[in-house]
Amino acid sequence: MSTNNSNRKDPGLSREKKISSPAGPLTVFTPGIGAVSTTFMAGVELIRKGLRKPVGSLTQMAAIRLGKRTEKRNPLIKDFVPLAALENLKFAGWDIFGGTAYDAAKKAGVLSKDDLELARPFLKGVEVMPAVFDQNYVKRLRPKVVKKAQTKMELAEQLRDDIKSAMKSHGSSRGVMVWCGSTEVYTEESDVHRSLKNFEKGLAKNDPKIAPSMIYAYAALKEGLPFANGAPNLTVDMPAMSELAKEEKLPIAGKDFKTGQTLLKTVLAPMLKARMLGLNGWFSTNILGNQDGEVLDEAGSFKTKEVSKLSVLEHILQPQIYPDLYSDYYHKVRINYYPPRGDDKESWDNIDIFGWLGYPMQIKVNFLCKDSILAAPVLLDLVLFLDLAHRAGLSGIQEWLSFYFKSPMCAPELYPEHDLFIQMTKLKNYLRYLKGEKLITHLGVEYYPDNSDGNPMRRRSASK
């Protein structure tokens, strides 16, 4: 079914954006060949072989409504906008432990033995390159294979050479990079991050405030690759990277994949605000035993994650607007490393709320999830949407991708939008915007002509 009927276009919007073809190989680069990236890679291979379904992926399974409800136009997103085909995805990445992507997937223990065996030949063929690493930023891991250089600029040049080599071997003219590495210790924006000129000087002088993830982001953007940050690190969420992205005309997005406990918060908190229910306290705790849990067991890395998680409620509940309901709640987040649990993360939330006349109530949530199973489709969607954005000529921060992140990037003068339902509306409306379709407001007055004119006297006059 065609979705390009010109009489359905919104005259108040720009015409359909010119988007170049997604034909040809697209190389996906993942700094960090661990549980998330190998689950993503293996999943893509099993899906394109017809052995599994892409559950959790909007780009593969979600439909998008176009026009009025009565038109019944609900194409799949992948049939509405020109996305790269899964068959065209190629993979490469870096890691500190060496070996192959198969070795990493086996160690991660996310996939079943059957699925791991089905994906084994493919995973063994994924190129894993020595990583850029700094022990000061990830203190709990001990690397086996790392790049060496005199300066951080030289490390960036080595990464750029890796990117060129991998894309040449894949026959790719396009690529996307998504950080899938560990959470780095907490870093605040400083002078070296405030301009591209300062940042490049810092690379040349080995500025200690430049983390490995930032070197990857710089290398990706210099090589023409869109970049997204799947961890709560500063990485690309700084003026220097925004400046570089605009200079290179590339889209950027981040930060921190929204997968487990925070995903639920961005559903439950909007419900409280929508019904004007008050909040006294929200206590959140997690246990997980994978490499992410080990890294977050260190105070510096945990603070980075904590800041990401704590920011959600304040922006959703807006205590400055609703002081009677949200000005004095207590919010606590804990993450506990528990090796026996592996990638099966468990979170508990105790939520103390109050309702009519101030009477107290409670909500208890126990979420037993698989961290990488939730993250893999997020990674797939980000890869395909960032490539789409690049081919549509978009650059800089892509706020319409906030749906996928715990700490969404936005323009400096704005606050981030955390409400999952607003984020979903924003994402789908942006896709409609790219194709010149009418944006969906859900007002619906056209279905009820008696309610479309707010002046009852005018309606009576017209009926006489």
Summary of the structure (lengths in Angstrom):
residues: 464
radius of gyration: 23.4
end to end distance: 44.6
largest distance: 87.5
contacts: 1572
relative contact order: 0.15
helix: 45%
strand: 18%
